[in-house]
């Protein structure tokens, strides 16, 4: 696939070949629940990043000078545009911004029989 084909497919919502053609209602529901929980986790970490930048660094410019983290990244997070950041990236940023912060995530697997 050429670069032009790839970008035009991306704009059309190209689905990976490994993805199933049709997802069942249960699969869609599970995915939506998971995505919602990941968004909540990203939101909580982003909130702590903003608070830590304000408390420890004062401005994003000072943070950029000391750590090399681009101030536009902090600006995006402040404005709530953290959808382009993975949870891993946000946790890493929090570790750089506030090395004293700890992140605890809980993953629980529940089978259908246990519900």
C-alpha positions in Angstrom: 0.0 0.0 0.0 1.4 3.3 -1.0 1.7 6.3 1.3 -1.1 8.1 -0.6 -3.4 5.1 -0.4 -2.7 4.7 3.3 -3.5 8.3 4.1 -6.7 8.3 2.0 -7.8 5.0 3.7 -7.1 6.6 7.1 -9.4 9.5 6.3 -12.2 7.1 5.3 -12.0 5.1 8.6 -9.9 2.2 7.2 -10.4 -0.9 9.4 -7.5 -3.2 9.9 -7.7 -6.5 8.1 -7.3 -8.4 11.4 -10.4 -6.8 12.8 -13.6 -8.8 12.5 -16.1 -7.6 9.9 -18.9 -7.4 12.3 -18.7 -7.2 16.0 -21.5 -8.7 18.1 -23.5 -6.5 20.5 -21.7 -8.0 23.5 -18.3 -7.2 22.0 -19.3 -3.7 21.3 -20.6 -3.3 24.8 -17.4 -4.7 26.4 -15.2 -2.4 24.2 -17.3 0.6 25.1 -17.0 -0.2 28.8 -13.3 -0.7 28.6 -12.8 2.5 26.6 -14.8 4.4 29.1 -12.7 3.1 32.0 -9.4 3.9 30.2 -10.7 7.4 29.4 -11.5 7.8 33.1 -8.0 6.7 34.1 -6.4 9.0 31.5 -8.5 11.9 32.8 -7.4 11.2 36.4 -3.7 11.1 35.4 -4.0 14.2 33.3 -5.7 16.0 36.2 -2.7 15.1 38.4 -0.2 16.3 35.7 -1.9 19.7 35.5 -1.9 20.0 39.3 1.7 19.0 39.6 2.9 21.4 36.9 1.1 24.2 38.6 2.4 23.3 42.1 6.0 22.2 41.3 6.9 24.1 38.2 4.6 27.2 38.0 4.5 27.4 34.2 4.8 25.0 31.3 7.8 27.1 30.0 9.7 26.4 33.2 8.9 22.7 32.9 10.1 22.6 29.3 13.3 24.3 30.2 14.0 21.8 33.0 12.8 18.5 31.5 12.5 19.0 27.7 8.7 18.2 27.7 7.2 20.4 25.0 4.9 23.0 26.5 2.3 22.3 23.9 1.8 18.8 25.3 1.1 20.3 28.7 -1.2 22.8 27.1 -3.2 20.1 25.3 -3.5 18.2 28.6 -4.7 21.4 30.4 -7.4 21.9 27.7 -8.6 18.3 28.1 -7.3 17.2 24.7 -5.5 14.2 26.1 -7.2 11.8 23.6 -4.0 11.8 21.6 -2.0 10.5 24.6 -2.0 6.9 25.6 -2.4 6.0 29.3 1.3 4.9 29.2 2.4 8.2 27.9 0.4 10.2 30.5 1.8 8.0 33.3 5.4 8.6 32.0 4.7 12.4 31.8 3.5 12.4 35.4 6.6 10.6 36.4 8.8 13.3 34.8 6.6 16.1 36.1 6.3 14.8 39.6 8.7 12.0 40.5 7.0 11.6 44.0 3.6 10.7 42.5 2.5 7.1 42.4 0.0 5.6 40.1 -2.0 2.6 41.1 -4.2 0.9 38.6 -6.4 -2.1 39.3 -7.3 -4.6 36.6 -10.0 -7.1 37.4 -11.1 -9.9 35.1 -14.7 -11.0 35.6 -16.2 -13.8 33.5 -19.8 -13.9 32.4 -20.6 -16.7 34.9 -19.4 -14.5 37.8 -21.8 -11.6 37.0 
